Amino acid sequence: MPKITGNKGEWSELYVLLELLADGKLYAADDKLKKLEDIYFPILKILRDEESSKKMEYVIEDDKKVELYINGKKCKDISRADLKEFSTILYKRIIEGDKERAFEVEEASRIMPEIECTKIKAPSTDKTDIRMQLQDINTGYKTICGFSIKSELGSPPTLLNASGATSFQFEVTGINDGDVDIINNIEGRTKILDRVKCIDERGTLKYVKAKSKGFSNNLMYIDSYMEEIIVSSLLFCYRTGNKTCSEIVDMLEETNPLGYPKRGLYEYKFKKFLCAIALGMTPSKEWDGRDEANGGYIAVTTKGDVLAYHIYNRDYFEEYLLNNTRFDRGSTSKHSFATVYKENGKYYFDMNLQIRFIK
């Protein structure tokens, strides 16, 4: 087979497929990403479409084998013991692999033909990275669910990628062209914080709008004031240097910029925002409020555990997201933000949102 390379996150998706087929159970996680030994979902089959003409079903028949069907026709039996051996090898290679660049796994030329895979990750047009049929151990109910996959085996993955659609526009009043030159000439690792500080010293920032009307509309599905909460969060981040989502929520609760009548509302709404990003909402695509990854979220831990936050334990998932994410800085030049600019005689400054997991 031709040479196949991938980064740690991409190889992790193949690892999840092998590990779940070998184990036959999808275990739930608590809010600290620890396995809940008594909460799991038996896996009946995993569905994978590498291309429109090749629909694959891995049916877990018994403790010893998996039956592979391609386009509805049985292709072969695969030993679950072999699958476990494959997943163990792949986990070791991922750990050893290059942290920054794509790399090849030598054993893939033996592993992938055994499971009839030609790609290390199945194509996906939404948040769903893997689909499987699960059975509820309490009710016996069977359902096909889609899950998003994130891996802790490589660099901390992003939850929300920076783009032009994640920029928010502020008007800057009380400054002149000379101030603009001074602000924009500030460079260095902390230039965004330093530029915001300089603006605050010389003028005033006033929020105008989200640069993307689509993103603004999507945020309204979560909460009618979600956009204002995000803007307040960005200001806290770039004025104080605090970046973790839990720190920012604490500051929102303390200062109460929207005048809520009780504590806890900012945390509740921010958790819903993070969960929406993880399971379905993207800034640049019209969203209807539904979870695209309708089963939930699968995480690969540093120890190689494959654990899930199913819709049944969404509270744990939301708590995990809040305590394990932070605001991150995308490229200021690539995404055109953090520079004062002039339009129709007025000065503006854009802030950009990116959220990344904490290692």
Buried (B, 14 or more C-beta within 10 A) or exposed (E): EEEBBBBBBBBBBBBBBBBBBBBBEBBBBBBEBEBBEEBBBBBBBBBBBBEEEEBBBBBBBEEEBBBBBBEEEEEEEBBBEBBBBBBBBBBEBBEEBEEEEEBBBEBBEEBBEBBBBEBBBBEBEBBBBBBBBBBEEEEEEEEEBBBBBBBBBBBBBBBBBBBBBBBBBBBBEEBEEEBBEBBBEBEEEEBBBBBBBBBEEBBEBEBBEBBBEBBBEBBBBBBEBBBBBBBBBBBBBBBEEBBBBBBBBBBBBEEBBEEBEEEEBBBEBBBBBBBBBBBBBBBBBEBEEEBBBBBBBBBBBEEBBBBBBBBBBBEBBBBBBBBBBBBBBBEBEEBBBBBBBEEEEEBBBBBBBBBBBEE
